[in-house]
Amino acid sequence: MLEKSEGTINEIVYEFTAYRNGKYIIYPTISDLYLLLFKIIRSNATTEYIRINPFYINEKVNLQREFDEYMFYLECREQFTVQDEELHILENLGREANTVTSEEFETGKILTPLCRYDDPKTYKSLLEGYRKFLNMMLPSLFESAKVDLDLTEEDLAFGYFCFEIHSE
């Protein structure tokens, strides 16, 4: 059972991910996710964190593919330095600095950003950046799902992306 947390963003996330008073979980589709992000961006608020994990479901073959490596995790802190931010990105990539390419690091900056609690403008900007990244990322994730799940062209009509979303 999902519990409703206090705070503007937490209430928006609850609205989009729970029904029957939190008894059941909803995994929003891409259009629902865009609407949720729009509402959060307009809220002019921040929260401790928001985590968004994409996955693809195909009902015909009764399989799903989770994309944990593309999980978005925006964390707010009282304060942090540029060094803290770099270490945070490297930790989330699970790699040492000398083994990360500049492209991987830039992706890490988009998927695991830090923000200050008192900076809703940056929070908004980071969510907008994630939304743009999704527009570029989803076609390649779809191709990965097709290969990983061994889907035929006929199977594709029965599939869709969903997102597990949590905030605190």
Phi and psi in radians as a Rosetta constraint file:
Dihedral C 1 N 2 CA 2 C 2 CIRCULARHARMONIC -1.453 0.35
Dihedral N 2 CA 2 C 2 N 3 CIRCULARHARMONIC 2.369 0.35
Dihedral C 2 N 3 CA 3 C 3 CIRCULARHARMONIC -1.805 0.35
Dihedral N 3 CA 3 C 3 N 4 CIRCULARHARMONIC 2.462 0.35
Dihedral C 3 N 4 CA 4 C 4 CIRCULARHARMONIC -1.421 0.35
Dihedral N 4 CA 4 C 4 N 5 CIRCULARHARMONIC 2.050 0.35
Dihedral C 4 N 5 CA 5 C 5 CIRCULARHARMONIC -1.538 0.35
Dihedral N 5 CA 5 C 5 N 6 CIRCULARHARMONIC 2.677 0.35
Dihedral C 5 N 6 CA 6 C 6 CIRCULARHARMONIC -1.306 0.35
Dihedral N 6 CA 6 C 6 N 7 CIRCULARHARMONIC 2.683 0.35
Dihedral C 6 N 7 CA 7 C 7 CIRCULARHARMONIC 2.026 0.35
Dihedral N 7 CA 7 C 7 N 8 CIRCULARHARMONIC 2.573 0.35
Dihedral C 7 N 8 CA 8 C 8 CIRCULARHARMONIC -1.009 0.35
Dihedral N 8 CA 8 C 8 N 9 CIRCULARHARMONIC -0.896 0.35
Dihedral C 8 N 9 CA 9 C 9 CIRCULARHARMONIC -1.175 0.35
Dihedral N 9 CA 9 C 9 N 10 CIRCULARHARMONIC -0.728 0.35
Dihedral C 9 N 10 CA 10 C 10 CIRCULARHARMONIC -1.062 0.35
Dihedral N 10 CA 10 C 10 N 11 CIRCULARHARMONIC -0.643 0.35
Dihedral C 10 N 11 CA 11 C 11 CIRCULARHARMONIC -1.193 0.35
Dihedral N 11 CA 11 C 11 N 12 CIRCULARHARMONIC -0.673 0.35
Dihedral C 11 N 12 CA 12 C 12 CIRCULARHARMONIC -1.123 0.35
Dihedral N 12 CA 12 C 12 N 13 CIRCULARHARMONIC -0.806 0.35
Dihedral C 12 N 13 CA 13 C 13 CIRCULARHARMONIC -1.065 0.35
Dihedral N 13 CA 13 C 13 N 14 CIRCULARHARMONIC -0.760 0.35
Dihedral C 13 N 14 CA 14 C 14 CIRCULARHARMONIC -1.042 0.35
Dihedral N 14 CA 14 C 14 N 15 CIRCULARHARMONIC -0.759 0.35
Dihedral C 14 N 15 CA 15 C 15 CIRCULARHARMONIC -0.997 0.35
Dihedral N 15 CA 15 C 15 N 16 CIRCULARHARMONIC -0.628 0.35
Dihedral C 15 N 16 CA 16 C 16 CIRCULARHARMONIC -1.607 0.35
Dihedral N 16 CA 16 C 16 N 17 CIRCULARHARMONIC -0.208 0.35
Dihedral C 16 N 17 CA 17 C 17 CIRCULARHARMONIC -2.154 0.35
Dihedral N 17 CA 17 C 17 N 18 CIRCULARHARMONIC 0.036 0.35
Dihedral C 17 N 18 CA 18 C 18 CIRCULARHARMONIC -2.390 0.35
Dihedral N 18 CA 18 C 18 N 19 CIRCULARHARMONIC 2.590 0.35
Dihedral C 18 N 19 CA 19 C 19 CIRCULARHARMONIC -2.544 0.35
Dihedral N 19 CA 19 C 19 N 20 CIRCULARHARMONIC 2.880 0.35
Dihedral C 19 N 20 CA 20 C 20 CIRCULARHARMONIC 0.999 0.35
Dihedral N 20 CA 20 C 20 N 21 CIRCULARHARMONIC 0.893 0.35
Dihedral C 20 N 21 CA 21 C 21 CIRCULARHARMONIC 1.007 0.35
Dihedral N 21 CA 21 C 21 N 22 CIRCULARHARMONIC 0.653 0.35
Dihedral C 21 N 22 CA 22 C 22 CIRCULARHARMONIC 1.496 0.35
Dihedral N 22 CA 22 C 22 N 23 CIRCULARHARMONIC 0.063 0.35
Dihedral C 22 N 23 CA 23 C 23 CIRCULARHARMONIC -1.211 0.35
Dihedral N 23 CA 23 C 23 N 24 CIRCULARHARMONIC -0.538 0.35
Dihedral C 23 N 24 CA 24 C 24 CIRCULARHARMONIC -2.194 0.35
Dihedral N 24 CA 24 C 24 N 25 CIRCULARHARMONIC 2.600 0.35
Dihedral C 24 N 25 CA 25 C 25 CIRCULARHARMONIC -1.746 0.35
Dihedral N 25 CA 25 C 25 N 26 CIRCULARHARMONIC 2.428 0.35
Dihedral C 25 N 26 CA 26 C 26 CIRCULARHARMONIC -1.918 0.35
Dihedral N 26 CA 26 C 26 N 27 CIRCULARHARMONIC 2.365 0.35
Dihedral C 26 N 27 CA 27 C 27 CIRCULARHARMONIC -1.865 0.35
Dihedral N 27 CA 27 C 27 N 28 CIRCULARHARMONIC 1.804 0.35
Dihedral C 27 N 28 CA 28 C 28 CIRCULARHARMONIC -1.042 0.35
Dihedral N 28 CA 28 C 28 N 29 CIRCULARHARMONIC 2.568 0.35
Dihedral C 28 N 29 CA 29 C 29 CIRCULARHARMONIC -1.410 0.35
Dihedral N 29 CA 29 C 29 N 30 CIRCULARHARMONIC 3.138 0.35
Dihedral C 29 N 30 CA 30 C 30 CIRCULARHARMONIC -1.080 0.35
Dihedral N 30 CA 30 C 30 N 31 CIRCULARHARMONIC -0.727 0.35
Dihedral C 30 N 31 CA 31 C 31 CIRCULARHARMONIC -1.170 0.35
Dihedral N 31 CA 31 C 31 N 32 CIRCULARHARMONIC -0.669 0.35
Dihedral C 31 N 32 CA 32 C 32 CIRCULARHARMONIC -1.160 0.35
Dihedral N 32 CA 32 C 32 N 33 CIRCULARHARMONIC -0.660 0.35
Dihedral C 32 N 33 CA 33 C 33 CIRCULARHARMONIC -1.100 0.35
Dihedral N 33 CA 33 C 33 N 34 CIRCULARHARMONIC -0.769 0.35
Dihedral C 33 N 34 CA 34 C 34 CIRCULARHARMONIC -1.070 0.35
Dihedral N 34 CA 34 C 34 N 35 CIRCULARHARMONIC -0.689 0.35
Dihedral C 34 N 35 CA 35 C 35 CIRCULARHARMONIC -1.168 0.35
Dihedral N 35 CA 35 C 35 N 36 CIRCULARHARMONIC -0.742 0.35
Dihedral C 35 N 36 CA 36 C 36 CIRCULARHARMONIC -1.043 0.35
Dihedral N 36 CA 36 C 36 N 37 CIRCULARHARMONIC -0.820 0.35
Dihedral C 36 N 37 CA 37 C 37 CIRCULARHARMONIC -1.079 0.35
Dihedral N 37 CA 37 C 37 N 38 CIRCULARHARMONIC -0.705 0.35
Dihedral C 37 N 38 CA 38 C 38 CIRCULARHARMONIC -1.040 0.35
Dihedral N 38 CA 38 C 38 N 39 CIRCULARHARMONIC -0.791 0.35
Dihedral C 38 N 39 CA 39 C 39 CIRCULARHARMONIC -1.154 0.35
Dihedral N 39 CA 39 C 39 N 40 CIRCULARHARMONIC -0.701 0.35
Dihedral C 39 N 40 CA 40 C 40 CIRCULARHARMONIC -1.136 0.35
Dihedral N 40 CA 40 C 40 N 41 CIRCULARHARMONIC -0.768 0.35
Dihedral C 40 N 41 CA 41 C 41 CIRCULARHARMONIC -1.046 0.35
Dihedral N 41 CA 41 C 41 N 42 CIRCULARHARMONIC -0.730 0.35
Dihedral C 41 N 42 CA 42 C 42 CIRCULARHARMONIC -1.249 0.35
Dihedral N 42 CA 42 C 42 N 43 CIRCULARHARMONIC -0.325 0.35
Dihedral C 42 N 43 CA 43 C 43 CIRCULARHARMONIC -1.206 0.35
Dihedral N 43 CA 43 C 43 N 44 CIRCULARHARMONIC -0.355 0.35
Dihedral C 43 N 44 CA 44 C 44 CIRCULARHARMONIC 0.970 0.35
Dihedral N 44 CA 44 C 44 N 45 CIRCULARHARMONIC 0.741 0.35
Dihedral C 44 N 45 CA 45 C 45 CIRCULARHARMONIC -2.337 0.35
Dihedral N 45 CA 45 C 45 N 46 CIRCULARHARMONIC 2.990 0.35
Dihedral C 45 N 46 CA 46 C 46 CIRCULARHARMONIC -2.274 0.35
Dihedral N 46 CA 46 C 46 N 47 CIRCULARHARMONIC 2.979 0.35
Dihedral C 46 N 47 CA 47 C 47 CIRCULARHARMONIC -2.535 0.35
Dihedral N 47 CA 47 C 47 N 48 CIRCULARHARMONIC 2.985 0.35
Dihedral C 47 N 48 CA 48 C 48 CIRCULARHARMONIC -1.002 0.35
Dihedral N 48 CA 48 C 48 N 49 CIRCULARHARMONIC -0.830 0.35
Dihedral C 48 N 49 CA 49 C 49 CIRCULARHARMONIC -2.818 0.35
Dihedral N 49 CA 49 C 49 N 50 CIRCULARHARMONIC 2.789 0.35
Dihedral C 49 N 50 CA 50 C 50 CIRCULARHARMONIC -2.379 0.35
Dihedral N 50 CA 50 C 50 N 51 CIRCULARHARMONIC 2.341 0.35
Dihedral C 50 N 51 CA 51 C 51 CIRCULARHARMONIC -2.168 0.35
Dihedral N 51 CA 51 C 51 N 52 CIRCULARHARMONIC 2.279 0.35
Dihedral C 51 N 52 CA 52 C 52 CIRCULARHARMONIC -2.266 0.35
Dihedral N 52 CA 52 C 52 N 53 CIRCULARHARMONIC 2.082 0.35
Dihedral C 52 N 53 CA 53 C 53 CIRCULARHARMONIC -2.074 0.35
Dihedral N 53 CA 53 C 53 N 54 CIRCULARHARMONIC 2.039 0.35
Dihedral C 53 N 54 CA 54 C 54 CIRCULARHARMONIC -1.407 0.35
Dihedral N 54 CA 54 C 54 N 55 CIRCULARHARMONIC 2.572 0.35
Dihedral C 54 N 55 CA 55 C 55 CIRCULARHARMONIC -2.627 0.35
Dihedral N 55 CA 55 C 55 N 56 CIRCULARHARMONIC 2.713 0.35
Dihedral C 55 N 56 CA 56 C 56 CIRCULARHARMONIC -1.969 0.35
Dihedral N 56 CA 56 C 56 N 57 CIRCULARHARMONIC 2.332 0.35
Dihedral C 56 N 57 CA 57 C 57 CIRCULARHARMONIC -2.090 0.35
Dihedral N 57 CA 57 C 57 N 58 CIRCULARHARMONIC 2.398 0.35
Dihedral C 57 N 58 CA 58 C 58 CIRCULARHARMONIC -2.165 0.35
Dihedral N 58 CA 58 C 58 N 59 CIRCULARHARMONIC 1.994 0.35
Dihedral C 58 N 59 CA 59 C 59 CIRCULARHARMONIC -1.249 0.35
Dihedral N 59 CA 59 C 59 N 60 CIRCULARHARMONIC -0.534 0.35
Dihedral C 59 N 60 CA 60 C 60 CIRCULARHARMONIC -1.166 0.35
Dihedral N 60 CA 60 C 60 N 61 CIRCULARHARMONIC -0.781 0.35
Dihedral C 60 N 61 CA 61 C 61 CIRCULARHARMONIC -1.660 0.35
Dihedral N 61 CA 61 C 61 N 62 CIRCULARHARMONIC -0.020 0.35
Dihedral C 61 N 62 CA 62 C 62 CIRCULARHARMONIC 0.951 0.35
Dihedral N 62 CA 62 C 62 N 63 CIRCULARHARMONIC 0.832 0.35
Dihedral C 62 N 63 CA 63 C 63 CIRCULARHARMONIC -2.352 0.35
Dihedral N 63 CA 63 C 63 N 64 CIRCULARHARMONIC 2.766 0.35
Dihedral C 63 N 64 CA 64 C 64 CIRCULARHARMONIC -2.426 0.35
Dihedral N 64 CA 64 C 64 N 65 CIRCULARHARMONIC 2.721 0.35
Dihedral C 64 N 65 CA 65 C 65 CIRCULARHARMONIC -2.209 0.35
Dihedral N 65 CA 65 C 65 N 66 CIRCULARHARMONIC 2.060 0.35
Dihedral C 65 N 66 CA 66 C 66 CIRCULARHARMONIC -1.592 0.35
Dihedral N 66 CA 66 C 66 N 67 CIRCULARHARMONIC 2.521 0.35
Dihedral C 66 N 67 CA 67 C 67 CIRCULARHARMONIC -2.043 0.35
Dihedral N 67 CA 67 C 67 N 68 CIRCULARHARMONIC 1.124 0.35
Dihedral C 67 N 68 CA 68 C 68 CIRCULARHARMONIC -1.016 0.35
Dihedral N 68 CA 68 C 68 N 69 CIRCULARHARMONIC -0.543 0.35
Dihedral C 68 N 69 CA 69 C 69 CIRCULARHARMONIC -1.211 0.35
Dihedral N 69 CA 69 C 69 N 70 CIRCULARHARMONIC -0.184 0.35
Dihedral C 69 N 70 CA 70 C 70 CIRCULARHARMONIC -1.997 0.35
Dihedral N 70 CA 70 C 70 N 71 CIRCULARHARMONIC 0.418 0.35
Dihedral C 70 N 71 CA 71 C 71 CIRCULARHARMONIC -1.210 0.35
Dihedral N 71 CA 71 C 71 N 72 CIRCULARHARMONIC 2.353 0.35
Dihedral C 71 N 72 CA 72 C 72 CIRCULARHARMONIC -1.642 0.35
Dihedral N 72 CA 72 C 72 N 73 CIRCULARHARMONIC 2.247 0.35
Dihedral C 72 N 73 CA 73 C 73 CIRCULARHARMONIC -2.413 0.35
Dihedral N 73 CA 73 C 73 N 74 CIRCULARHARMONIC 1.777 0.35
Dihedral C 73 N 74 CA 74 C 74 CIRCULARHARMONIC -1.750 0.35
Dihedral N 74 CA 74 C 74 N 75 CIRCULARHARMONIC 2.046 0.35
Dihedral C 74 N 75 CA 75 C 75 CIRCULARHARMONIC -1.982 0.35
Dihedral N 75 CA 75 C 75 N 76 CIRCULARHARMONIC 2.372 0.35
Dihedral C 75 N 76 CA 76 C 76 CIRCULARHARMONIC -1.823 0.35
Dihedral N 76 CA 76 C 76 N 77 CIRCULARHARMONIC 2.447 0.35
Dihedral C 76 N 77 CA 77 C 77 CIRCULARHARMONIC -2.334 0.35
Dihedral N 77 CA 77 C 77 N 78 CIRCULARHARMONIC 2.860 0.35
Dihedral C 77 N 78 CA 78 C 78 CIRCULARHARMONIC -1.105 0.35
Dihedral N 78 CA 78 C 78 N 79 CIRCULARHARMONIC -0.785 0.35
Dihedral C 78 N 79 CA 79 C 79 CIRCULARHARMONIC -2.787 0.35
Dihedral N 79 CA 79 C 79 N 80 CIRCULARHARMONIC 2.763 0.35
Dihedral C 79 N 80 CA 80 C 80 CIRCULARHARMONIC -2.848 0.35
Dihedral N 80 CA 80 C 80 N 81 CIRCULARHARMONIC 2.772 0.35
Dihedral C 80 N 81 CA 81 C 81 CIRCULARHARMONIC -1.817 0.35
Dihedral N 81 CA 81 C 81 N 82 CIRCULARHARMONIC 3.003 0.35
Dihedral C 81 N 82 CA 82 C 82 CIRCULARHARMONIC -1.071 0.35
Dihedral N 82 CA 82 C 82 N 83 CIRCULARHARMONIC -0.676 0.35
Dihedral C 82 N 83 CA 83 C 83 CIRCULARHARMONIC -1.105 0.35
Dihedral N 83 CA 83 C 83 N 84 CIRCULARHARMONIC -0.740 0.35
Dihedral C 83 N 84 CA 84 C 84 CIRCULARHARMONIC -1.025 0.35
Dihedral N 84 CA 84 C 84 N 85 CIRCULARHARMONIC -0.744 0.35
Dihedral C 84 N 85 CA 85 C 85 CIRCULARHARMONIC -1.124 0.35
Dihedral N 85 CA 85 C 85 N 86 CIRCULARHARMONIC -0.772 0.35
Dihedral C 85 N 86 CA 86 C 86 CIRCULARHARMONIC -1.083 0.35
Dihedral N 86 CA 86 C 86 N 87 CIRCULARHARMONIC -0.777 0.35
Dihedral C 86 N 87 CA 87 C 87 CIRCULARHARMONIC -1.099 0.35
Dihedral N 87 CA 87 C 87 N 88 CIRCULARHARMONIC -0.686 0.35
Dihedral C 87 N 88 CA 88 C 88 CIRCULARHARMONIC -1.054 0.35
Dihedral N 88 CA 88 C 88 N 89 CIRCULARHARMONIC -0.793 0.35
Dihedral C 88 N 89 CA 89 C 89 CIRCULARHARMONIC -1.113 0.35
Dihedral N 89 CA 89 C 89 N 90 CIRCULARHARMONIC -0.817 0.35
Dihedral C 89 N 90 CA 90 C 90 CIRCULARHARMONIC -1.094 0.35
Dihedral N 90 CA 90 C 90 N 91 CIRCULARHARMONIC -0.706 0.35
Dihedral C 90 N 91 CA 91 C 91 CIRCULARHARMONIC -1.054 0.35
Dihedral N 91 CA 91 C 91 N 92 CIRCULARHARMONIC -0.767 0.35
Dihedral C 91 N 92 CA 92 C 92 CIRCULARHARMONIC -1.228 0.35
Dihedral N 92 CA 92 C 92 N 93 CIRCULARHARMONIC -0.493 0.35
Dihedral C 92 N 93 CA 93 C 93 CIRCULARHARMONIC -1.335 0.35
Dihedral N 93 CA 93 C 93 N 94 CIRCULARHARMONIC -0.353 0.35
Dihedral C 93 N 94 CA 94 C 94 CIRCULARHARMONIC 1.231 0.35
Dihedral N 94 CA 94 C 94 N 95 CIRCULARHARMONIC 0.550 0.35
Dihedral C 94 N 95 CA 95 C 95 CIRCULARHARMONIC -2.396 0.35
Dihedral N 95 CA 95 C 95 N 96 CIRCULARHARMONIC 2.840 0.35
Dihedral C 95 N 96 CA 96 C 96 CIRCULARHARMONIC -1.479 0.35
Dihedral N 96 CA 96 C 96 N 97 CIRCULARHARMONIC 2.661 0.35
Dihedral C 96 N 97 CA 97 C 97 CIRCULARHARMONIC -0.975 0.35
Dihedral N 97 CA 97 C 97 N 98 CIRCULARHARMONIC -0.668 0.35
Dihedral C 97 N 98 CA 98 C 98 CIRCULARHARMONIC -1.326 0.35
Dihedral N 98 CA 98 C 98 N 99 CIRCULARHARMONIC -0.088 0.35
Dihedral C 98 N 99 CA 99 C 99 CIRCULARHARMONIC -1.908 0.35
Dihedral N 99 CA 99 C 99 N 100 CIRCULARHARMONIC 0.012 0.35
Dihedral C 99 N 100 CA 100 C 100 CIRCULARHARMONIC -1.737 0.35
Dihedral N 100 CA 100 C 100 N 101 CIRCULARHARMONIC 2.247 0.35
Dihedral C 100 N 101 CA 101 C 101 CIRCULARHARMONIC -1.326 0.35
Dihedral N 101 CA 101 C 101 N 102 CIRCULARHARMONIC 2.840 0.35
Dihedral C 101 N 102 CA 102 C 102 CIRCULARHARMONIC -1.118 0.35
Dihedral N 102 CA 102 C 102 N 103 CIRCULARHARMONIC -0.598 0.35
Dihedral C 102 N 103 CA 103 C 103 CIRCULARHARMONIC -1.151 0.35
Dihedral N 103 CA 103 C 103 N 104 CIRCULARHARMONIC -0.751 0.35
Dihedral C 103 N 104 CA 104 C 104 CIRCULARHARMONIC -1.103 0.35
Dihedral N 104 CA 104 C 104 N 105 CIRCULARHARMONIC -0.697 0.35
Dihedral C 104 N 105 CA 105 C 105 CIRCULARHARMONIC -1.152 0.35
Dihedral N 105 CA 105 C 105 N 106 CIRCULARHARMONIC -0.727 0.35
Dihedral C 105 N 106 CA 106 C 106 CIRCULARHARMONIC -1.108 0.35
Dihedral N 106 CA 106 C 106 N 107 CIRCULARHARMONIC -0.704 0.35
Dihedral C 106 N 107 CA 107 C 107 CIRCULARHARMONIC -1.101 0.35
Dihedral N 107 CA 107 C 107 N 108 CIRCULARHARMONIC -0.725 0.35
Dihedral C 107 N 108 CA 108 C 108 CIRCULARHARMONIC -1.067 0.35
Dihedral N 108 CA 108 C 108 N 109 CIRCULARHARMONIC -0.639 0.35
Dihedral C 108 N 109 CA 109 C 109 CIRCULARHARMONIC -1.133 0.35
Dihedral N 109 CA 109 C 109 N 110 CIRCULARHARMONIC -0.588 0.35
Dihedral C 109 N 110 CA 110 C 110 CIRCULARHARMONIC -1.341 0.35
Dihedral N 110 CA 110 C 110 N 111 CIRCULARHARMONIC -0.750 0.35
Dihedral C 110 N 111 CA 111 C 111 CIRCULARHARMONIC -1.467 0.35
Dihedral N 111 CA 111 C 111 N 112 CIRCULARHARMONIC -0.409 0.35
Dihedral C 111 N 112 CA 112 C 112 CIRCULARHARMONIC -2.337 0.35
Dihedral N 112 CA 112 C 112 N 113 CIRCULARHARMONIC 0.986 0.35
Dihedral C 112 N 113 CA 113 C 113 CIRCULARHARMONIC -1.367 0.35
Dihedral N 113 CA 113 C 113 N 114 CIRCULARHARMONIC 2.821 0.35
Dihedral C 113 N 114 CA 114 C 114 CIRCULARHARMONIC -1.963 0.35
Dihedral N 114 CA 114 C 114 N 115 CIRCULARHARMONIC 2.652 0.35
Dihedral C 114 N 115 CA 115 C 115 CIRCULARHARMONIC -2.569 0.35
Dihedral N 115 CA 115 C 115 N 116 CIRCULARHARMONIC 2.726 0.35
Dihedral C 115 N 116 CA 116 C 116 CIRCULARHARMONIC -1.534 0.35
Dihedral N 116 CA 116 C 116 N 117 CIRCULARHARMONIC 2.541 0.35
Dihedral C 116 N 117 CA 117 C 117 CIRCULARHARMONIC -0.971 0.35
Dihedral N 117 CA 117 C 117 N 118 CIRCULARHARMONIC -0.610 0.35
Dihedral C 117 N 118 CA 118 C 118 CIRCULARHARMONIC -1.652 0.35
Dihedral N 118 CA 118 C 118 N 119 CIRCULARHARMONIC 0.428 0.35
Dihedral C 118 N 119 CA 119 C 119 CIRCULARHARMONIC -2.287 0.35
Dihedral N 119 CA 119 C 119 N 120 CIRCULARHARMONIC 1.232 0.35
Dihedral C 119 N 120 CA 120 C 120 CIRCULARHARMONIC -1.119 0.35
Dihedral N 120 CA 120 C 120 N 121 CIRCULARHARMONIC -0.430 0.35
Dihedral C 120 N 121 CA 121 C 121 CIRCULARHARMONIC -1.133 0.35
Dihedral N 121 CA 121 C 121 N 122 CIRCULARHARMONIC -0.808 0.35
Dihedral C 121 N 122 CA 122 C 122 CIRCULARHARMONIC -1.180 0.35
Dihedral N 122 CA 122 C 122 N 123 CIRCULARHARMONIC -0.690 0.35
Dihedral C 122 N 123 CA 123 C 123 CIRCULARHARMONIC -0.962 0.35
Dihedral N 123 CA 123 C 123 N 124 CIRCULARHARMONIC -0.839 0.35
Dihedral C 123 N 124 CA 124 C 124 CIRCULARHARMONIC -1.035 0.35
Dihedral N 124 CA 124 C 124 N 125 CIRCULARHARMONIC -0.814 0.35
Dihedral C 124 N 125 CA 125 C 125 CIRCULARHARMONIC -1.073 0.35
Dihedral N 125 CA 125 C 125 N 126 CIRCULARHARMONIC -0.706 0.35
Dihedral C 125 N 126 CA 126 C 126 CIRCULARHARMONIC -1.167 0.35
Dihedral N 126 CA 126 C 126 N 127 CIRCULARHARMONIC -0.673 0.35
Dihedral C 126 N 127 CA 127 C 127 CIRCULARHARMONIC -1.184 0.35
Dihedral N 127 CA 127 C 127 N 128 CIRCULARHARMONIC -0.677 0.35
Dihedral C 127 N 128 CA 128 C 128 CIRCULARHARMONIC -1.119 0.35
Dihedral N 128 CA 128 C 128 N 129 CIRCULARHARMONIC -0.693 0.35
Dihedral C 128 N 129 CA 129 C 129 CIRCULARHARMONIC -1.096 0.35
Dihedral N 129 CA 129 C 129 N 130 CIRCULARHARMONIC -0.700 0.35
Dihedral C 129 N 130 CA 130 C 130 CIRCULARHARMONIC -1.128 0.35
Dihedral N 130 CA 130 C 130 N 131 CIRCULARHARMONIC -0.708 0.35
Dihedral C 130 N 131 CA 131 C 131 CIRCULARHARMONIC -1.080 0.35
Dihedral N 131 CA 131 C 131 N 132 CIRCULARHARMONIC -0.749 0.35
Dihedral C 131 N 132 CA 132 C 132 CIRCULARHARMONIC -1.104 0.35
Dihedral N 132 CA 132 C 132 N 133 CIRCULARHARMONIC -0.725 0.35
Dihedral C 132 N 133 CA 133 C 133 CIRCULARHARMONIC -1.070 0.35
Dihedral N 133 CA 133 C 133 N 134 CIRCULARHARMONIC -0.714 0.35
Dihedral C 133 N 134 CA 134 C 134 CIRCULARHARMONIC -1.012 0.35
Dihedral N 134 CA 134 C 134 N 135 CIRCULARHARMONIC -0.724 0.35
Dihedral C 134 N 135 CA 135 C 135 CIRCULARHARMONIC -1.044 0.35
Dihedral N 135 CA 135 C 135 N 136 CIRCULARHARMONIC -0.607 0.35
Dihedral C 135 N 136 CA 136 C 136 CIRCULARHARMONIC -1.450 0.35
Dihedral N 136 CA 136 C 136 N 137 CIRCULARHARMONIC -0.603 0.35
Dihedral C 136 N 137 CA 137 C 137 CIRCULARHARMONIC -1.393 0.35
Dihedral N 137 CA 137 C 137 N 138 CIRCULARHARMONIC -0.675 0.35
Dihedral C 137 N 138 CA 138 C 138 CIRCULARHARMONIC -1.016 0.35
Dihedral N 138 CA 138 C 138 N 139 CIRCULARHARMONIC -0.717 0.35
Dihedral C 138 N 139 CA 139 C 139 CIRCULARHARMONIC -1.019 0.35
Dihedral N 139 CA 139 C 139 N 140 CIRCULARHARMONIC -0.692 0.35
Dihedral C 139 N 140 CA 140 C 140 CIRCULARHARMONIC -1.268 0.35
Dihedral N 140 CA 140 C 140 N 141 CIRCULARHARMONIC -0.591 0.35
Dihedral C 140 N 141 CA 141 C 141 CIRCULARHARMONIC -1.147 0.35
Dihedral N 141 CA 141 C 141 N 142 CIRCULARHARMONIC -0.652 0.35
Dihedral C 141 N 142 CA 142 C 142 CIRCULARHARMONIC -1.083 0.35
Dihedral N 142 CA 142 C 142 N 143 CIRCULARHARMONIC -0.750 0.35
Dihedral C 142 N 143 CA 143 C 143 CIRCULARHARMONIC -1.101 0.35
Dihedral N 143 CA 143 C 143 N 144 CIRCULARHARMONIC -0.715 0.35
Dihedral C 143 N 144 CA 144 C 144 CIRCULARHARMONIC -1.087 0.35
Dihedral N 144 CA 144 C 144 N 145 CIRCULARHARMONIC -0.743 0.35
Dihedral C 144 N 145 CA 145 C 145 CIRCULARHARMONIC -1.101 0.35
Dihedral N 145 CA 145 C 145 N 146 CIRCULARHARMONIC -0.708 0.35
Dihedral C 145 N 146 CA 146 C 146 CIRCULARHARMONIC -1.036 0.35
Dihedral N 146 CA 146 C 146 N 147 CIRCULARHARMONIC -0.779 0.35
Dihedral C 146 N 147 CA 147 C 147 CIRCULARHARMONIC -1.246 0.35
Dihedral N 147 CA 147 C 147 N 148 CIRCULARHARMONIC -0.879 0.35
Dihedral C 147 N 148 CA 148 C 148 CIRCULARHARMONIC -1.071 0.35
Dihedral N 148 CA 148 C 148 N 149 CIRCULARHARMONIC -0.641 0.35
Dihedral C 148 N 149 CA 149 C 149 CIRCULARHARMONIC -1.665 0.35
Dihedral N 149 CA 149 C 149 N 150 CIRCULARHARMONIC 0.027 0.35
Dihedral C 149 N 150 CA 150 C 150 CIRCULARHARMONIC 0.928 0.35
Dihedral N 150 CA 150 C 150 N 151 CIRCULARHARMONIC 0.947 0.35
Dihedral C 150 N 151 CA 151 C 151 CIRCULARHARMONIC -1.554 0.35
Dihedral N 151 CA 151 C 151 N 152 CIRCULARHARMONIC 2.490 0.35
Dihedral C 151 N 152 CA 152 C 152 CIRCULARHARMONIC -1.589 0.35
Dihedral N 152 CA 152 C 152 N 153 CIRCULARHARMONIC 2.950 0.35
Dihedral C 152 N 153 CA 153 C 153 CIRCULARHARMONIC -1.020 0.35
Dihedral N 153 CA 153 C 153 N 154 CIRCULARHARMONIC -0.653 0.35
Dihedral C 153 N 154 CA 154 C 154 CIRCULARHARMONIC -1.143 0.35
Dihedral N 154 CA 154 C 154 N 155 CIRCULARHARMONIC -0.617 0.35
Dihedral C 154 N 155 CA 155 C 155 CIRCULARHARMONIC -1.155 0.35
Dihedral N 155 CA 155 C 155 N 156 CIRCULARHARMONIC -0.499 0.35
Dihedral C 155 N 156 CA 156 C 156 CIRCULARHARMONIC -1.056 0.35
Dihedral N 156 CA 156 C 156 N 157 CIRCULARHARMONIC -0.551 0.35
Dihedral C 156 N 157 CA 157 C 157 CIRCULARHARMONIC -1.133 0.35
Dihedral N 157 CA 157 C 157 N 158 CIRCULARHARMONIC -0.268 0.35
Dihedral C 157 N 158 CA 158 C 158 CIRCULARHARMONIC -1.781 0.35
Dihedral N 158 CA 158 C 158 N 159 CIRCULARHARMONIC 0.225 0.35
Dihedral C 158 N 159 CA 159 C 159 CIRCULARHARMONIC -2.071 0.35
Dihedral N 159 CA 159 C 159 N 160 CIRCULARHARMONIC 2.818 0.35
Dihedral C 159 N 160 CA 160 C 160 CIRCULARHARMONIC -2.862 0.35
Dihedral N 160 CA 160 C 160 N 161 CIRCULARHARMONIC 2.761 0.35
Dihedral C 160 N 161 CA 161 C 161 CIRCULARHARMONIC -1.594 0.35
Dihedral N 161 CA 161 C 161 N 162 CIRCULARHARMONIC 2.482 0.35
Dihedral C 161 N 162 CA 162 C 162 CIRCULARHARMONIC -2.309 0.35
Dihedral N 162 CA 162 C 162 N 163 CIRCULARHARMONIC 2.954 0.35
Dihedral C 162 N 163 CA 163 C 163 CIRCULARHARMONIC -2.421 0.35
Dihedral N 163 CA 163 C 163 N 164 CIRCULARHARMONIC 2.219 0.35
Dihedral C 163 N 164 CA 164 C 164 CIRCULARHARMONIC -1.495 0.35
Dihedral N 164 CA 164 C 164 N 165 CIRCULARHARMONIC 2.202 0.35
Dihedral C 164 N 165 CA 165 C 165 CIRCULARHARMONIC -2.234 0.35
Dihedral N 165 CA 165 C 165 N 166 CIRCULARHARMONIC 2.363 0.35
Dihedral C 165 N 166 CA 166 C 166 CIRCULARHARMONIC -2.515 0.35
Dihedral N 166 CA 166 C 166 N 167 CIRCULARHARMONIC 2.509 0.35
Dihedral C 166 N 167 CA 167 C 167 CIRCULARHARMONIC -2.496 0.35
Dihedral N 167 CA 167 C 167 N 168 CIRCULARHARMONIC 2.826 0.35
